Amino acid sequence: MISLKIFTFNAYSENTYVLYDETKECVIIDPGMYEGYEQNELVSFIKEENLKPVLLLNTHCHLDHVFGNKFVFDTYGLKPKFHKGELAVLEAVPGYAPSMGFTKYEVSPLPDEFLPETGTITFGNSTLDLIFAPGHSPAHLCFYSKADDLLIGGDVLFYGSIGRTDLPGGSHQQLLQNISEKLFVLPDETKVYPGHGPATTIGFEKQHNPFF
């Protein structure tokens, strides 16, 4: 059974997720912490719950989702895993972060291995399926637990909205198609935990999302 902790970090109010199960192994997804107090918040929670971080995952590599990659590597020795199509996105961050006011950005380590478009990742007794859903970014992945009816959706589908598609590598048409064909086929009760804002469900978005 997966338990989930949500942190909201940085100027973009980005959602950082820690997933863990009864084995106490945990996965850190999209670490957005930028300030020291945000780093402390994450570390304190992991200590309090006696968790063992075993994976660092990025749904995609826009700056607000990778601010904490270097910190997680320094603290827990984990290099990020993401789809190789996001590498150019990650490598662009140091070039534009200062112009957006983020002068303290610490360059993320690069993956030892990339994640495929389909397949599974395991930690503890838990399994996450990979769902490849580009459109917001060139090679965006979502992480789905069938057993727990939950989807870590990154910036694909939001409560009543969708990810922006005006950034380099974005495509409005592709995003809508991926949501329809890959996310809306999941069970209605699947809880969607997005990269920003409140959680929602597949069923609710199928009925009420104004983009569909």
C-alpha positions as semicolon CSV with decimal commas, in nm:
position;residue;x (nm);y (nm);z (nm)
1;M;0,000;0,000;0,000
2;I;0,154;0,328;-0,110
3;S;0,146;0,626;0,123
4;L;0,204;0,968;-0,021
5;K;0,332;1,298;0,114
6;I;0,286;1,622;-0,082
7;F;0,512;1,923;-0,044
8;T;0,454;2,251;-0,226
9;F;0,783;2,420;-0,302
10;N;0,939;2,719;-0,481
11;A;0,796;3,031;-0,644
12;Y;0,596;2,819;-0,889
13;S;0,408;2,634;-0,608
14;E;0,532;2,305;-0,750
15;N;0,417;1,978;-0,593
16;T;0,698;1,749;-0,481
17;Y;0,594;1,394;-0,389
18;V;0,738;1,132;-0,158
19;L;0,586;0,787;-0,210
20;Y;0,657;0,509;0,038
21;D;0,514;0,179;0,154
22;E;0,530;-0,056;0,451
23;T;0,893;-0,147;0,372
24;K;0,991;0,219;0,441
25;E;1,157;0,245;0,101
26;C;1,060;0,572;-0,064
27;V;1,070;0,748;-0,399
28;I;1,119;1,123;-0,436
29;I;0,939;1,261;-0,743
30;D;1,004;1,609;-0,892
31;P;1,200;1,761;-0,603
32;G;1,118;2,131;-0,626
33;M;1,289;2,259;-0,317
34;Y;1,493;2,571;-0,383
35;E;1,536;2,740;-0,045
36;G;1,719;2,586;0,251
37;Y;1,405;2,570;0,462
38;E;1,237;2,367;0,186
39;Q;1,528;2,125;0,181
40;N;1,498;2,092;0,559
41;E;1,127;2,019;0,533
42;L;1,187;1,724;0,303
43;V;1,474;1,583;0,509
44;S;1,279;1,619;0,835
45;F;0,983;1,427;0,697
46;I;1,204;1,144;0,566
47;K;1,379;1,122;0,904
48;E;1,057;1,136;1,107
49;E;0,900;0,857;0,905
50;N;1,225;0,661;0,910
51;L;1,221;0,629;0,531
52;K;1,495;0,507;0,301
53;P;1,508;0,700;-0,030
54;V;1,585;0,454;-0,312
55;L;1,478;0,644;-0,628
56;L;1,472;0,999;-0,760
57;L;1,228;1,044;-1,049
58;N;1,148;1,343;-1,269
59;T;0,825;1,346;-1,468
60;H;0,995;1,609;-1,685
61;C;1,282;1,852;-1,647
62;H;1,147;2,208;-1,636
63;L;1,335;2,405;-1,373
64;D;1,063;2,407;-1,106
65;H;1,062;2,025;-1,104
66;V;1,440;1,978;-1,084
67;F;1,554;2,249;-0,842
68;G;1,615;1,984;-0,576
69;N;1,786;1,718;-0,790
70;K;2,136;1,817;-0,679
71;F;2,033;1,837;-0,315
72;V;1,876;1,488;-0,328
73;F;2,193;1,356;-0,489
74;D;2,416;1,522;-0,227
75;T;2,198;1,403;0,060
76;Y;2,092;1,053;-0,049
77;G;2,328;0,966;-0,334
78;L;2,046;0,930;-0,588
79;K;2,078;1,043;-0,949
80;P;1,755;1,134;-1,129
81;K;1,577;0,902;-1,366
82;F;1,365;1,040;-1,652
83;H;1,311;0,980;-2,023
84;K;1,613;1,065;-2,236
85;G;1,398;1,302;-2,443
86;E;1,404;1,538;-2,144
87;L;1,783;1,561;-2,131
88;A;1,802;1,873;-2,349
89;V;1,536;2,034;-2,128
90;L;1,745;1,966;-1,817
91;E;2,066;2,085;-1,980
92;A;1,899;2,415;-2,074
93;V;1,811;2,505;-1,714
94;P;2,144;2,660;-1,605
95;G;2,125;2,891;-1,907
96;Y;1,785;3,041;-1,828
97;A;1,745;3,001;-1,449
98;P;1,941;3,319;-1,358
99;S;1,737;3,535;-1,596
100;M;1,425;3,416;-1,413
101;G;1,573;3,517;-1,079
102;F;1,698;3,173;-0,974
103;T;2,065;3,254;-0,927
104;K;2,120;2,973;-0,672
105;Y;2,022;2,688;-0,903
106;E;2,256;2,396;-0,843
107;V;2,319;2,195;-1,158
108;S;2,146;1,859;-1,152
109;P;2,351;1,542;-1,190
110;L;2,275;1,344;-1,504
111;P;2,108;1,002;-1,495
112;D;2,307;0,680;-1,498
113;E;2,016;0,530;-1,687
114;F;1,708;0,668;-1,856
115;L;1,350;0,550;-1,822
116;P;1,174;0,394;-2,123
117;E;0,837;0,502;-2,261
118;T;0,664;0,200;-2,114
119;G;0,752;-0,043;-1,840
120;T;0,755;-0,043;-1,461
121;I;0,962;0,087;-1,172
122;T;0,960;-0,088;-0,838
123;F;1,043;0,015;-0,483
124;G;0,969;-0,177;-0,165
125;N;0,661;-0,389;-0,238
126;S;0,522;-0,135;-0,483
127;T;0,514;-0,100;-0,861
128;L;0,468;0,210;-1,074
129;D;0,377;0,185;-1,442
130;L;0,531;0,436;-1,681
131;I;0,292;0,634;-1,900
132;F;0,455;0,839;-2,175
133;A;0,254;1,159;-2,221
134;P;0,446;1,436;-2,399
135;G;0,284;1,764;-2,501
136;H;0,371;1,988;-2,207
137;S;0,734;1,887;-2,249
138;P;0,898;1,666;-2,514
139;A;0,920;1,336;-2,322
140;H;0,699;1,370;-2,014
141;L;0,631;1,058;-1,806
142;C;0,352;0,992;-1,556
143;F;0,382;0,730;-1,283
144;Y;0,077;0,510;-1,220
145;S;0,005;0,269;-0,938
146;K;-0,278;0,039;-1,042
147;A;-0,291;-0,123;-0,698
148;D;-0,336;0,213;-0,525
149;D;-0,545;0,392;-0,791
150;L;-0,305;0,681;-0,806
151;L;-0,126;0,872;-1,080
152;I;0,163;1,111;-1,032
153;G;0,080;1,320;-1,334
154;G;0,338;1,599;-1,347
155;D;0,222;1,888;-1,566
156;V;-0,008;1,692;-1,799
157;L;-0,354;1,706;-1,641
158;F;-0,462;1,947;-1,367
159;Y;-0,781;2,001;-1,170
160;G;-1,003;2,152;-1,439
161;S;-0,712;2,228;-1,668
162;I;-0,414;2,093;-1,863
163;G;-0,042;2,167;-1,880
164;R;0,073;2,471;-2,075
165;T;0,199;2,393;-2,423
166;D;0,373;2,718;-2,520
167;L;0,716;2,617;-2,392
168;P;0,987;2,469;-2,620
169;G;0,897;2,112;-2,713
170;G;0,532;2,161;-2,621
171;S;0,238;2,064;-2,843
172;H;-0,125;2,135;-2,757
173;Q;-0,261;1,872;-2,995
174;Q;-0,020;1,606;-2,870
175;L;-0,106;1,683;-2,507
176;L;-0,481;1,654;-2,563
177;Q;-0,434;1,330;-2,754
178;N;-0,216;1,177;-2,481
179;I;-0,461;1,273;-2,207
180;S;-0,750;1,120;-2,405
181;E;-0,573;0,802;-2,511
182;K;-0,348;0,730;-2,212
183;L;-0,496;0,893;-1,901
184;F;-0,871;0,892;-1,966
185;V;-0,855;0,513;-2,019
186;L;-0,755;0,467;-1,653
187;P;-1,029;0,384;-1,400
188;D;-1,251;0,681;-1,308
189;E;-1,157;0,654;-0,942
190;T;-0,786;0,699;-1,016
191;K;-0,661;0,993;-0,809
192;V;-0,443;1,230;-1,009
193;Y;-0,167;1,413;-0,821
194;P;-0,048;1,694;-1,051
195;G;0,267;1,905;-1,059
196;H;0,073;2,212;-0,940
197;G;-0,254;2,267;-0,757
198;P;-0,496;2,024;-0,593
199;A;-0,544;1,656;-0,669
200;T;-0,833;1,543;-0,887
201;T;-0,967;1,219;-1,034
202;I;-0,981;1,080;-1,386
203;G;-1,360;1,053;-1,365
204;F;-1,403;1,415;-1,261
205;E;-1,179;1,545;-1,539
206;K;-1,348;1,333;-1,805
207;Q;-1,677;1,496;-1,709
208;H;-1,576;1,852;-1,621
209;N;-1,245;1,944;-1,782
210;P;-1,322;2,234;-2,023
211;F;-1,050;2,121;-2,266
212;F;-1,244;1,804;-2,353
